[in-house]
């Protein structure tokens, strides 16, 4: 598919138009950022690995009845996707305490939740630092309707449950994942963005080893190997 | 009433036991802190003024059917209060955007809310920095039952509505207020803590002048005069 105009370049992906106004190409980059862009770096092969991981997981979710934006492979680092009008909200689905949830509620990382998953909403707004939003804030901002929020939340929980089970069979614990949703030309809600070690926390179920972007955020080393290991587990 | 053991000393108040195990004395201090204690100072006469302001407002709310912990004047800087088992949650009721809400949702200070008030919940935990809690976090932490949360939230909104109207007649806009609740010996929920320029934002309705702790937080000067002006408006 011929790539057209570059429509958007983010921290980890570039989105291109195509001849079909409802089809975009999403190209994954090796660059990585953390802490609202304060930390920057490159993870060799990340674009290729995240494209492969996301493609496989979107396919899995489609097979299990979750509508996604995935249309097919485009290249080693790129996929064809449905054009979506994205909700400016990140849906963070948490199965165990980690990261900002641990800091917020005082649970050591890895603590089991009483009634998982917890779904948190964050406002996709770089200038504001992607803040946490409670229901009162969402109702005030009106950036997503209550009906769409409920439907996307249900989809987020279903997708999370499918992913938890899929990874458990591969010796990986899905600690949490950040999902983004939008509406296609027909008004149907689809899961967009990516599902990768950039956007999920994966821990080896036996050793607890972190196999995700926390290795980059926290300078743990072995970042490329961690992403490669996730891809290897997915492909087996 | 003879003061007994000092039970608690916080940033702005000291609580003493009395001979009656269900009655405490709450003594207001002149010391002030902001930004999780990173900023410290003294506001001359604050203890006396906040005691007078809180006593007047608790009395008003009791007259209007809101149960509070207020039992009566004890001294110029102290009041007798019901002993309460406090919920470790701050209820922040917001009528206009200001402070952290402005930062969170990107509204300039003073922006009207579409459907006021917004009620936010913060975890009273100094070590965690009193973080914002959404419903999912409250359900996880189980530090307050859903029934108590609903009842206290309803009381917070009722108290806010009474206070908004009371201050509007005195030329003050109640922008937001932080309320705390607890249960007395009979299990009834009562409004506790204090209601003062330390815990509310008051703006002059005509000039917009800030008459509250933001003058201290933001080094605006005239802090004592602002507290005195609020007391003067309340007493008229």
Interface residues (C-beta under 8 A of the other chain):
Chain A: X103 X104 X105 X106 X113 X114 X115 X118 X119 X120 X121 X123 X125 X127 X128 X131 X132 X133 X134 X135 X136 X137 X139 X140 X141 X142
Chain B: X103 X104 X105 X106 X113 X114 X115 X118 X119 X120 X121 X123 X125 X127 X128 X131 X132 X133 X134 X135 X136 X137 X139 X140 X141 X142
